[in-house]
């Protein structure tokens, strides 16, 4: 959502200014063109040169420092921006914005800004909880500005409290969600997308289980891609370590049966279902409620077949667009085509997990996409996020037919 956006970061004077430098870097990495304006107080904590080097643009500080004769700088910057971010926003700056005071470059430019304004309050907890600050935040929200909740943690004053600058990655996620809510014509707006992720676990006893090497990264990338297209995303995941993408509903499961039940609960109203999880084909016929002790030289473990979730969905689907994944080590085309037919899927995304840049626990992937009566589409090595976006773009073209 930030790709191609023109973003102005307004930095006001608090100890968290140094964290704003990382925020600027992340915004640029997300594809935004960023310019920075600072209050003079902010320059006491971090020099403008830092932000100039990061943004590759002049940093605005002085209202009367008009460098271009044909432009009034604070109006130009206000008109240029697609999004204004005030981070960190001190109590003083909040009060000025809420009351329309324009006595420095930042407050003057913000008063002229018609683009959405996203504010990150950062201050001591007592200042945050002061009646005046609470009142100012309410005024700003009533005026249509987005106020991000500060973090709780160790404050500069040496004690725990609320008012910390959130992690820049959290700010980026929240901004993405904020921008999504402003978009009206996204292709999956108000449509449900169900995605599974990770490797299921089948218990043998309280300390052992059968699983596979799937990290869930591909499923999480698909969840972000679907969210960015406006979808209401339900991510059914076994992962305990990956961060839930902002705006995505997480349903945590462990076993194949739990995953089957969770998918079934959402399937009827889904527009797209993507089975990206690596689901265990078998489970132990008996789960011991105590740790199995080592007694004999050999132990025989009897396995029974799990429900084939993809095949079950294929048999019961109506208008849903069903996407399955095939992680293989050989005969990729043969197995993928067979899976497409037998599971009655609309698309199979196959990859060779033995390749160095694809498959489990990697940040990159390369896949072949199979659909009925069409030649395979090859997606060469790229980040899993980019691959996810391409998969959904292809799915959308097929859904329209």
Order of alpha helices (4+ residues) and beta strands (2+ residues): beta-alpha-beta-alpha-alpha-beta-alpha-alpha-beta-alpha-alpha-beta-beta-beta-alpha-beta-beta-beta-alpha-beta-beta-alpha-beta-beta-beta-alpha-beta-alpha-beta-beta-beta-alpha
